[in-house]
Amino acid sequence: MVTASSLQDMYRRPGFLLKRCHQVSMAIFLAECREFSITQSQYGCLRALILYPGIDQICLGRLVGLDRSTAGLVIKALSDRGLIERVVNDTDKRRMRLKVSADGERLLRDIAPLAARAQERVLKGLPRESRAAFLDMLQSFLAGHDAVINVDQVLASALPAAEPEKPPAPRAGQRTRRKDG
């Protein structure tokens, strides 16, 4: 039988607390930025693409902590709104390179003060002197679970594999040697 006491036990579980913190953070962001009709995930993707234009969907998802299917949905929504552009990748036609459009750049400029205000409102729930420690603890939690996003590693894994070097072309009139005899 579920009792108030057992609910209190559930309310103290780390997973439950982290989920509730995320819900509060999302609600504050959506309230502050409602005029732009954008989610935290979409905002994060735009910010990442401003810093790293030309990355593909997989790399973008890894940079902002989204799984492949969620990244695909977010990118489609941003593309449908004209906030990002998809460009064919010369090295792999199946992977589109992404970049922020002029409309996306404008949105990021306009939303920046509201996103900053949302972040302040999220942290306002804590005493000012505890805010940095709270963020450090969250960072430590992620580090302890090997879940910190390493931008350099993500970008390195997204670079196309180097093509094998081709021997230099023979100069005009130069004979080539056959390897088979």
N, CA and C atoms as a LAMMPS dump frame, in Angstrom:
ITEM: TIMESTEP
0
ITEM: NUMBER OF ATOMS
543
ITEM: BOX BOUNDS ff ff ff
-5.0000000000000000e+02 5.0000000000000000e+02
-5.0000000000000000e+02 5.0000000000000000e+02
-5.0000000000000000e+02 5.0000000000000000e+02
ITEM: ATOMS id mol type element x y z
1 1 1 N 0.833 -1.18 0
2 1 2 C 0 0 0
3 1 3 C 0.881 1.248 0
4 2 1 N 0.525 2.201 -0.824
5 2 2 C 1.286 3.444 -0.909
6 2 3 C 0.811 4.392 0.188
7 3 1 N 1.76 4.884 0.94
8 3 2 C 1.435 5.821 2.015
9 3 3 C 2.163 7.139 1.748
10 4 1 N 1.757 8.164 2.498
11 4 2 C 2.428 9.458 2.362
12 4 3 C 3.913 9.308 2.638
13 5 1 N 4.235 8.443 3.589
14 5 2 C 5.639 8.204 3.933
15 5 3 C 6.401 7.61 2.75
16 6 1 N 5.773 6.656 2.034
17 6 2 C 6.465 6.044 0.897
18 6 3 C 6.586 7.036 -0.263
19 7 1 N 5.63 7.942 -0.383
20 7 2 C 5.765 8.986 -1.41
21 7 3 C 6.915 9.915 -1.078
22 8 1 N 7.079 10.224 0.208
23 8 2 C 8.206 11.073 0.608
24 8 3 C 9.53 10.398 0.27
25 9 1 N 9.58 9.069 0.437
26 9 2 C 10.784 8.327 0.058
27 9 3 C 11.037 8.459 -1.437
28 10 1 N 9.974 8.354 -2.225
29 10 2 C 10.11 8.49 -3.666
30 10 3 C 10.57 9.902 -4.032
31 11 1 N 10.027 10.89 -3.351
32 11 2 C 10.361 12.279 -3.638
33 11 3 C 11.828 12.608 -3.352
34 12 1 N 12.493 11.765 -2.58
35 12 2 C 13.907 11.979 -2.246
36 12 3 C 14.844 11.185 -3.159
37 13 1 N 14.284 10.432 -4.09
38 13 2 C 15.135 9.679 -5.019
39 13 3 C 15.846 10.649 -5.954
40 14 1 N 17.136 10.441 -6.227
41 14 2 C 17.864 11.344 -7.114
42 14 3 C 17.212 11.482 -8.494
43 15 1 N 16.781 10.368 -9.064
44 15 2 C 16.166 10.43 -10.393
45 15 3 C 14.906 11.279 -10.406
46 16 1 N 14.089 11.124 -9.378
47 16 2 C 12.859 11.913 -9.282
48 16 3 C 13.188 13.393 -9.137
49 17 1 N 14.142 13.705 -8.264
50 17 2 C 14.522 15.105 -8.041
51 17 3 C 15.116 15.735 -9.303
52 18 1 N 15.969 14.981 -9.993
53 18 2 C 16.565 15.509 -11.228
54 18 3 C 15.491 15.747 -12.296
55 19 1 N 14.54 14.816 -12.381
56 19 2 C 13.454 14.98 -13.364
57 19 3 C 12.618 16.215 -13.039
58 20 1 N 12.283 16.398 -11.764
59 20 2 C 11.488 17.566 -11.368
60 20 3 C 12.258 18.865 -11.62
61 21 1 N 13.555 18.857 -11.348
62 21 2 C 14.382 20.049 -11.628
63 21 3 C 14.36 20.366 -13.119
64 22 1 N 14.463 19.334 -13.941
65 22 2 C 14.41 19.539 -15.393
66 22 3 C 13.047 20.104 -15.811
67 23 1 N 11.985 19.575 -15.234
68 23 2 C 10.648 20.07 -15.566
69 23 3 C 10.496 21.545 -15.192
70 24 1 N 10.989 21.922 -14.036
71 24 2 C 10.916 23.32 -13.603
72 24 3 C 11.733 24.199 -14.541
73 25 1 N 12.937 23.758 -14.862
74 25 2 C 13.816 24.513 -15.759
75 25 3 C 13.165 24.709 -17.136
76 26 1 N 12.577 23.633 -17.674
77 26 2 C 11.904 23.727 -18.974
78 26 3 C 10.726 24.683 -18.931
79 27 1 N 9.929 24.592 -17.89
80 27 2 C 8.75 25.459 -17.773
81 27 3 C 9.163 26.931 -17.712
82 28 1 N 10.223 27.22 -16.985
83 28 2 C 10.701 28.609 -16.897
84 28 3 C 11.198 29.087 -18.25
85 29 1 N 11.974 28.259 -18.949
86 29 2 C 12.468 28.642 -20.277
87 29 3 C 11.304 28.903 -21.229
88 30 1 N 10.341 27.99 -21.257
89 30 2 C 9.194 28.147 -22.16
90 30 3 C 8.387 29.401 -21.829
91 31 1 N 8.25 29.714 -20.543
92 31 2 C 7.507 30.914 -20.145
93 31 3 C 8.249 32.175 -20.582
94 32 1 N 9.543 32.209 -20.364
95 32 2 C 10.331 33.399 -20.728
96 32 3 C 10.4 33.594 -22.237
97 33 1 N 10.48 32.51 -22.972
98 33 2 C 10.742 32.58 -24.418
99 33 3 C 9.517 32.246 -25.261
100 34 1 N 8.336 32.306 -24.658
101 34 2 C 7.114 31.874 -25.343
102 34 3 C 6.866 32.598 -26.657
103 35 1 N 7.228 33.865 -26.759
104 35 2 C 6.957 34.611 -27.999
105 35 3 C 7.741 34.057 -29.189
106 36 1 N 8.779 33.258 -28.925
107 36 2 C 9.594 32.706 -30.008
108 36 3 C 9.211 31.271 -30.355
109 37 1 N 8.322 30.672 -29.572
110 37 2 C 7.871 29.291 -29.813
111 37 3 C 9.047 28.358 -30.066
112 38 1 N 9.958 28.317 -29.107
113 38 2 C 11.154 27.491 -29.254
114 38 3 C 11.394 26.727 -27.953
115 39 1 N 11.871 25.504 -28.081
116 39 2 C 12.172 24.687 -26.913
117 39 3 C 13.638 24.858 -26.523
118 40 1 N 13.974 24.371 -25.328
119 40 2 C 15.369 24.407 -24.892
120 40 3 C 16.254 23.605 -25.842
121 41 1 N 15.777 22.479 -26.318
122 41 2 C 16.564 21.651 -27.239
123 41 3 C 16.816 22.376 -28.553
124 42 1 N 15.786 23.04 -29.078
125 42 2 C 15.955 23.79 -30.325
126 42 3 C 16.936 24.941 -30.126
127 43 1 N 16.806 25.626 -29.008
128 43 2 C 17.709 26.728 -28.685
129 43 3 C 19.151 26.22 -28.574
130 44 1 N 19.34 25.114 -27.883
131 44 2 C 20.672 24.532 -27.744
132 44 3 C 21.28 24.152 -29.08
133 45 1 N 20.467 23.601 -29.97
134 45 2 C 20.955 23.229 -31.303
135 45 3 C 21.378 24.464 -32.095
136 46 1 N 20.575 25.507 -32.035
137 46 2 C 20.948 26.743 -32.742
138 46 3 C 22.252 27.308 -32.194
139 47 1 N 22.397 27.318 -30.888
140 47 2 C 23.64 27.825 -30.275
141 47 3 C 24.844 27.002 -30.727
142 48 1 N 24.687 25.679 -30.744
143 48 2 C 25.793 24.816 -31.16
144 48 3 C 26.14 25.039 -32.627
145 49 1 N 25.114 25.221 -33.46
146 49 2 C 25.369 25.423 -34.894
147 49 3 C 26.004 26.777 -35.194
148 50 1 N 25.74 27.769 -34.375
149 50 2 C 26.414 29.063 -34.536
150 50 3 C 27.908 28.871 -34.296
151 51 1 N 28.24 28.071 -33.293
152 51 2 C 29.648 27.842 -32.952
153 51 3 C 30.334 26.865 -33.9
154 52 1 N 29.587 25.884 -34.401
155 52 2 C 30.169 24.835 -35.244
156 52 3 C 29.339 24.628 -36.508
157 53 1 N 29.316 25.613 -37.39
158 53 2 C 28.526 25.469 -38.627
159 53 3 C 29.099 24.353 -39.495
160 54 1 N 28.218 23.651 -40.175
161 54 2 C 28.643 22.612 -41.097
162 54 3 C 28.718 21.226 -40.481
163 55 1 N 28.42 21.091 -39.181
164 55 2 C 28.418 19.748 -38.596
165 55 3 C 27.155 19.016 -39.041
166 56 1 N 27.163 17.703 -38.886
167 56 2 C 25.983 16.94 -39.294
168 56 3 C 25.068 16.687 -38.1
169 57 1 N 23.955 16.039 -38.37
170 57 2 C 22.918 15.796 -37.37
171 57 3 C 23.429 14.965 -36.198
172 58 1 N 24.224 13.961 -36.479
173 58 2 C 24.725 13.084 -35.414
174 58 3 C 25.63 13.868 -34.476
175 59 1 N 26.538 14.642 -35.048
176 59 2 C 27.453 15.451 -34.243
177 59 3 C 26.675 16.483 -33.429
178 60 1 N 25.716 17.129 -34.046
179 60 2 C 24.913 18.123 -33.338
180 60 3 C 24.201 17.492 -32.142
181 61 1 N 23.591 16.348 -32.377
182 61 2 C 22.908 15.649 -31.287
183 61 3 C 23.851 15.339 -30.137
184 62 1 N 25.041 14.874 -30.451
185 62 2 C 26.019 14.555 -29.401
186 62 3 C 26.453 15.806 -28.644
187 63 1 N 26.627 16.922 -29.371
188 63 2 C 27.068 18.162 -28.724
189 63 3 C 26.058 18.688 -27.71
190 64 1 N 24.78 18.472 -27.974
191 64 2 C 23.754 19.022 -27.08
192 64 3 C 23.029 17.946 -26.269
193 65 1 N 23.53 16.718 -26.319
194 65 2 C 22.996 15.661 -25.476
195 65 3 C 21.656 15.108 -25.917
196 66 1 N 21.433 15.024 -27.229
197 66 2 C 20.181 14.465 -27.75
198 66 3 C 20.447 13.128 -28.427
199 67 1 N 19.526 12.179 -28.28
200 67 2 C 19.644 10.928 -29.016
201 67 3 C 19.31 11.197 -30.477
202 68 1 N 19.605 10.233 -31.335
203 68 2 C 19.444 10.425 -32.789
204 68 3 C 18.025 10.804 -33.199
205 69 1 N 17.041 10.098 -32.652
206 69 2 C 15.669 10.371 -33.091
207 69 3 C 15.208 11.742 -32.624
208 70 1 N 15.547 12.128 -31.395
209 70 2 C 15.168 13.455 -30.909
210 70 3 C 15.889 14.535 -31.711
211 71 1 N 17.177 14.317 -31.981
212 71 2 C 17.928 15.283 -32.792
213 71 3 C 17.266 15.449 -34.157
214 72 1 N 16.832 14.343 -34.739
215 72 2 C 16.165 14.413 -36.04
216 72 3 C 14.889 15.239 -35.988
217 73 1 N 14.102 15.054 -34.932
218 73 2 C 12.858 15.82 -34.779
219 73 3 C 13.143 17.31 -34.577
220 74 1 N 14.145 17.611 -33.756
221 74 2 C 14.502 19.008 -33.492
222 74 3 C 15.002 19.672 -34.775
223 75 1 N 15.856 18.988 -35.506
224 75 2 C 16.406 19.549 -36.747
225 75 3 C 15.304 19.748 -37.77
226 76 1 N 14.379 18.809 -37.864
227 76 2 C 13.263 18.978 -38.803
228 76 3 C 12.437 20.209 -38.438
229 77 1 N 12.149 20.374 -37.144
230 77 2 C 11.363 21.531 -36.705
231 77 3 C 12.093 22.843 -37.025
232 78 1 N 13.388 22.884 -36.777
233 78 2 C 14.166 24.097 -37.067
234 78 3 C 14.238 24.365 -38.567
235 79 1 N 14.385 23.305 -39.335
236 79 2 C 14.444 23.437 -40.794
237 79 3 C 13.091 23.891 -41.352
238 80 1 N 12.004 23.306 -40.845
239 80 2 C 10.657 23.68 -41.3
240 80 3 C 10.368 25.156 -41.032
241 81 1 N 10.936 25.691 -39.968
242 81 2 C 10.741 27.11 -39.635
243 81 3 C 11.734 28.023 -40.35
244 82 1 N 12.647 27.425 -41.11
245 82 2 C 13.634 28.227 -41.833
246 82 3 C 14.734 28.776 -40.943
247 83 1 N 14.949 28.163 -39.785
248 83 2 C 15.963 28.651 -38.852
249 83 3 C 17.332 28.025 -39.094
250 84 1 N 17.346 26.891 -39.786
251 84 2 C 18.608 26.278 -40.187
252 84 3 C 18.514 25.876 -41.654
253 85 1 N 19.676 25.663 -42.244
254 85 2 C 19.756 25.195 -43.629
255 85 3 C 20.488 23.863 -43.637
256 86 1 N 20.059 22.999 -44.536
257 86 2 C 20.722 21.701 -44.718
258 86 3 C 21.465 21.756 -46.04
259 87 1 N 22.717 21.356 -46
260 87 2 C 23.56 21.376 -47.198
261 87 3 C 24.101 19.965 -47.415
262 88 1 N 24.129 19.515 -48.677
263 88 2 C 24.636 18.181 -48.976
264 88 3 C 26.109 18.117 -48.581
265 89 1 N 26.464 17.042 -47.896
266 89 2 C 27.835 16.797 -47.468
267 89 3 C 28.597 16.183 -48.635
268 90 1 N 29.669 16.827 -49.067
269 90 2 C 30.436 16.343 -50.22
270 90 3 C 31.06 14.974 -49.979
271 91 1 N 31.433 14.681 -48.733
272 91 2 C 32.11 13.412 -48.453
273 91 3 C 31.14 12.262 -48.194
274 92 1 N 29.896 12.565 -47.828
275 92 2 C 28.899 11.527 -47.567
276 92 3 C 27.523 12.104 -47.883
277 93 1 N 27.006 11.768 -49.03
278 93 2 C 25.745 12.35 -49.522
279 93 3 C 24.56 12.051 -48.602
280 94 1 N 24.674 11.004 -47.771
281 94 2 C 23.572 10.659 -46.873
282 94 3 C 23.515 11.568 -45.66
283 95 1 N 24.621 12.223 -45.338
284 95 2 C 24.685 13.087 -44.153
285 95 3 C 24.64 14.547 -44.581
286 96 1 N 23.635 15.236 -44.097
287 96 2 C 23.499 16.654 -44.415
288 96 3 C 24.303 17.486 -43.422
289 97 1 N 24.962 18.502 -43.942
290 97 2 C 25.647 19.461 -43.088
291 97 3 C 24.643 20.545 -42.727
292 98 1 N 24.743 21.071 -41.517
293 98 2 C 23.746 22.013 -41.012
294 98 3 C 24.389 23.353 -40.707
295 99 1 N 23.612 24.408 -40.93
296 99 2 C 24.066 25.738 -40.523
297 99 3 C 22.859 26.601 -40.21
298 100 1 N 23.073 27.601 -39.371
299 100 2 C 21.999 28.503 -38.971
300 100 3 C 21.731 29.469 -40.122
301 101 1 N 20.465 29.678 -40.424
302 101 2 C 20.068 30.631 -41.47
303 101 3 C 20.091 32.052 -40.909
304 102 1 N 19.89 33.019 -41.769
305 102 2 C 19.824 34.422 -41.325
306 102 3 C 18.672 34.602 -40.331
307 103 1 N 17.529 33.949 -40.586
308 103 2 C 16.399 34.021 -39.638
309 103 3 C 16.774 33.404 -38.292
310 104 1 N 17.533 32.309 -38.32
311 104 2 C 17.974 31.678 -37.087
312 104 3 C 18.932 32.569 -36.306
313 105 1 N 19.821 33.236 -37.013
314 105 2 C 20.753 34.164 -36.357
315 105 3 C 19.982 35.307 -35.698
316 106 1 N 18.99 35.821 -36.395
317 106 2 C 18.156 36.907 -35.864
318 106 3 C 17.416 36.443 -34.604
319 107 1 N 16.849 35.236 -34.673
320 107 2 C 16.137 34.696 -33.512
321 107 3 C 17.089 34.57 -32.324
322 108 1 N 18.293 34.059 -32.551
323 108 2 C 19.248 33.908 -31.448
324 108 3 C 19.604 35.252 -30.824
325 109 1 N 19.771 36.267 -31.648
326 109 2 C 20.067 37.61 -31.117
327 109 3 C 18.891 38.114 -30.277
328 110 1 N 17.677 37.932 -30.793
329 110 2 C 16.488 38.449 -30.11
330 110 3 C 16.16 37.688 -28.821
331 111 1 N 16.425 36.406 -28.811
332 111 2 C 16.038 35.584 -27.667
333 111 3 C 17.097 35.595 -26.554
334 112 1 N 18.316 35.999 -26.856
335 112 2 C 19.426 35.918 -25.89
336 112 3 C 19.091 36.525 -24.53
337 113 1 N 18.527 37.748 -24.451
338 113 2 C 18.235 38.286 -23.119
339 113 3 C 17.174 37.475 -22.362
340 114 1 N 16.218 36.921 -23.086
341 114 2 C 15.171 36.126 -22.44
342 114 3 C 15.719 34.789 -21.945
343 115 1 N 16.601 34.175 -22.728
344 115 2 C 17.214 32.91 -22.313
345 115 3 C 18.089 33.138 -21.079
346 116 1 N 18.801 34.257 -21.051
347 116 2 C 19.619 34.587 -19.876
348 116 3 C 18.729 34.815 -18.653
349 117 1 N 17.606 35.48 -18.865
350 117 2 C 16.669 35.718 -17.759
351 117 3 C 16.091 34.39 -17.258
352 118 1 N 15.806 33.474 -18.166
353 118 2 C 15.304 32.158 -17.767
354 118 3 C 16.339 31.443 -16.898
355 119 1 N 17.591 31.512 -17.29
356 119 2 C 18.654 30.868 -16.512
357 119 3 C 18.742 31.488 -15.12
358 120 1 N 18.633 32.794 -15.048
359 120 2 C 18.65 33.463 -13.739
360 120 3 C 17.464 33.025 -12.882
361 121 1 N 16.294 32.909 -13.503
362 121 2 C 15.104 32.484 -12.756
363 121 3 C 15.248 31.064 -12.239
364 122 1 N 15.875 30.192 -13.03
365 122 2 C 16.084 28.807 -12.59
366 122 3 C 16.963 28.8 -11.34
367 123 1 N 18.043 29.543 -11.384
368 123 2 C 18.982 29.555 -10.258
369 123 3 C 18.47 30.365 -9.071
370 124 1 N 17.484 31.22 -9.305
371 124 2 C 16.924 32.059 -8.236
372 124 3 C 16.306 31.22 -7.114
373 125 1 N 15.98 29.974 -7.405
374 125 2 C 15.442 29.089 -6.384
375 125 3 C 16.463 28.716 -5.322
376 126 1 N 17.709 29.084 -5.551
377 126 2 C 18.783 28.785 -4.596
378 126 3 C 19.346 30.083 -4.033
379 127 1 N 19.883 30.038 -2.822
380 127 2 C 20.578 31.23 -2.317
381 127 3 C 21.74 31.582 -3.255
382 128 1 N 21.968 32.853 -3.457
383 128 2 C 23.009 33.314 -4.39
384 128 3 C 24.354 32.634 -4.133
385 129 1 N 24.708 32.483 -2.859
386 129 2 C 26.016 31.917 -2.517
387 129 3 C 26.111 30.412 -2.788
388 130 1 N 24.994 29.755 -3.071
389 130 2 C 24.992 28.306 -3.338
390 130 3 C 24.927 27.974 -4.825
391 131 1 N 24.681 28.942 -5.668
392 131 2 C 24.433 28.666 -7.088
393 131 3 C 25.632 28.053 -7.791
394 132 1 N 26.806 28.608 -7.609
395 132 2 C 28.003 28.068 -8.265
396 132 3 C 28.278 26.649 -7.767
397 133 1 N 28.119 26.427 -6.467
398 133 2 C 28.346 25.095 -5.901
399 133 3 C 27.34 24.093 -6.466
400 134 1 N 26.095 24.518 -6.644
401 134 2 C 25.064 23.652 -7.22
402 134 3 C 25.465 23.222 -8.636
403 135 1 N 25.888 24.179 -9.452
404 135 2 C 26.306 23.858 -10.821
405 135 3 C 27.544 22.964 -10.815
406 136 1 N 28.466 23.223 -9.89
407 136 2 C 29.647 22.37 -9.771
408 136 3 C 29.26 20.943 -9.384
409 137 1 N 28.273 20.806 -8.498
410 137 2 C 27.828 19.469 -8.095
411 137 3 C 27.174 18.73 -9.261
412 138 1 N 26.385 19.434 -10.038
413 138 2 C 25.786 18.8 -11.22
414 138 3 C 26.872 18.345 -12.194
415 139 1 N 27.896 19.184 -12.393
416 139 2 C 29.021 18.842 -13.266
417 139 3 C 29.747 17.62 -12.702
418 140 1 N 29.962 17.578 -11.398
419 140 2 C 30.625 16.439 -10.756
420 140 3 C 29.793 15.166 -10.901
421 141 1 N 28.476 15.304 -10.761
422 141 2 C 27.581 14.161 -10.935
423 141 3 C 27.776 13.57 -12.331
424 142 1 N 27.768 14.43 -13.34
425 142 2 C 27.955 13.952 -14.714
426 142 3 C 29.334 13.338 -14.895
427 143 1 N 30.35 13.98 -14.355
428 143 2 C 31.715 13.459 -14.472
429 143 3 C 31.817 12.085 -13.795
430 144 1 N 31.168 11.937 -12.653
431 144 2 C 31.194 10.67 -11.936
432 144 3 C 30.526 9.536 -12.691
433 145 1 N 29.688 9.886 -13.654
434 145 2 C 29.012 8.879 -14.481
435 145 3 C 29.541 8.897 -15.912
436 146 1 N 30.703 9.519 -16.084
437 146 2 C 31.349 9.615 -17.395
438 146 3 C 30.365 10.126 -18.454
439 147 1 N 29.623 11.178 -18.086
440 147 2 C 28.583 11.7 -18.97
441 147 3 C 28.791 13.167 -19.342
442 148 1 N 29.981 13.69 -19.069
443 148 2 C 30.28 15.065 -19.478
444 148 3 C 30.512 15.052 -20.984
445 149 1 N 29.945 16.015 -21.672
446 149 2 C 30.127 16.104 -23.126
447 149 3 C 31.471 16.771 -23.386
448 150 1 N 32.351 16.049 -24.073
449 150 2 C 33.663 16.57 -24.438
450 150 3 C 33.576 17.054 -25.882
451 151 1 N 33.516 18.363 -26.053
452 151 2 C 33.324 18.967 -27.379
453 151 3 C 34.416 18.52 -28.34
454 152 1 N 35.663 18.527 -27.898
455 152 2 C 36.769 18.138 -28.787
456 152 3 C 36.621 16.705 -29.281
457 153 1 N 36.226 15.794 -28.384
458 153 2 C 36.037 14.397 -28.789
459 153 3 C 34.878 14.258 -29.765
460 154 1 N 33.792 14.959 -29.5
461 154 2 C 32.63 14.877 -30.391
462 154 3 C 33.002 15.386 -31.779
463 155 1 N 33.673 16.523 -31.831
464 155 2 C 34.059 17.091 -33.128
465 155 3 C 35.062 16.203 -33.841
466 156 1 N 36.016 15.623 -33.103
467 156 2 C 37.012 14.743 -33.72
468 156 3 C 36.352 13.508 -34.32
469 157 1 N 35.335 12.985 -33.642
470 157 2 C 34.663 11.791 -34.161
471 157 3 C 33.782 12.117 -35.357
472 158 1 N 33.473 13.389 -35.544
473 158 2 C 32.594 13.785 -36.647
474 158 3 C 33.366 14.096 -37.921
475 159 1 N 34.684 14.261 -37.801
476 159 2 C 35.469 14.589 -38.986
477 159 3 C 35.514 13.381 -39.902
478 160 1 N 35.413 13.604 -41.224
479 160 2 C 35.466 12.473 -42.143
480 160 3 C 36.843 11.81 -42.076
481 161 1 N 36.85 10.51 -42.262
482 161 2 C 38.115 9.782 -42.275
483 161 3 C 38.969 10.286 -43.434
484 162 1 N 40.248 10.377 -43.187
485 162 2 C 41.158 10.868 -44.231
486 162 3 C 41.192 9.868 -45.376
487 163 1 N 41.163 10.39 -46.59
488 163 2 C 41.252 9.523 -47.759
489 163 3 C 42.691 9.078 -47.915
490 164 1 N 42.902 7.834 -48.365
491 164 2 C 44.283 7.389 -48.554
492 164 3 C 44.96 8.253 -49.61
493 165 1 N 46.228 8.507 -49.379
494 165 2 C 46.952 9.338 -50.341
495 165 3 C 47.126 8.586 -51.635
496 166 1 N 46.962 9.295 -52.732
497 166 2 C 47.164 8.712 -54.056
498 166 3 C 48.582 9.051 -54.492
499 167 1 N 49.227 8.146 -55.199
500 167 2 C 50.566 8.483 -55.684
501 167 3 C 50.464 9.644 -56.659
502 168 1 N 51.508 10.455 -56.768
503 168 2 C 51.437 11.587 -57.692
504 168 3 C 51.259 11.094 -59.125
505 169 1 N 50.505 11.852 -59.898
506 169 2 C 50.272 11.508 -61.309
507 169 3 C 51.592 11.646 -62.071
508 170 1 N 51.824 10.751 -63.039
509 170 2 C 53.071 10.861 -63.799
510 170 3 C 53.085 12.15 -64.621
511 171 1 N 54.301 12.704 -64.788
512 171 2 C 54.423 13.905 -65.629
513 171 3 C 54.338 13.496 -67.084
514 172 1 N 54.01 14.442 -67.905
515 172 2 C 53.876 14.169 -69.345
516 172 3 C 55.161 13.531 -69.866
517 173 1 N 55.013 12.439 -70.59
518 173 2 C 56.147 11.749 -71.19
519 173 3 C 56.832 10.78 -70.245
520 174 1 N 56.462 10.754 -68.972
521 174 2 C 57.093 9.853 -68.008
522 174 3 C 56.377 8.52 -68.039
523 175 1 N 57.157 7.439 -68.053
524 175 2 C 56.575 6.102 -68.046
525 175 3 C 56.285 5.688 -66.609
526 176 1 N 55.222 4.934 -66.446
527 176 2 C 54.918 4.424 -65.109
528 176 3 C 55.408 2.998 -64.998
529 177 1 N 55.805 2.612 -63.785
530 177 2 C 56.263 1.249 -63.539
531 177 3 C 55.104 0.412 -63.059
532 178 1 N 54.989 -0.753 -63.611
533 178 2 C 53.973 -1.673 -63.161
534 178 3 C 54.512 -2.479 -62.004
535 179 1 N 53.714 -2.708 -60.993
536 179 2 C 54.149 -3.461 -59.811
537 179 3 C 54.19 -4.955 -60.07
538 180 1 N 53.45 -5.413 -61.084
539 180 2 C 53.373 -6.87 -61.294
540 180 3 C 54.463 -7.378 -62.225
541 181 1 N 55.415 -6.609 -62.531
542 181 2 C 56.522 -7.174 -63.276
543 181 3 C 56.87 -6.421 -64.424
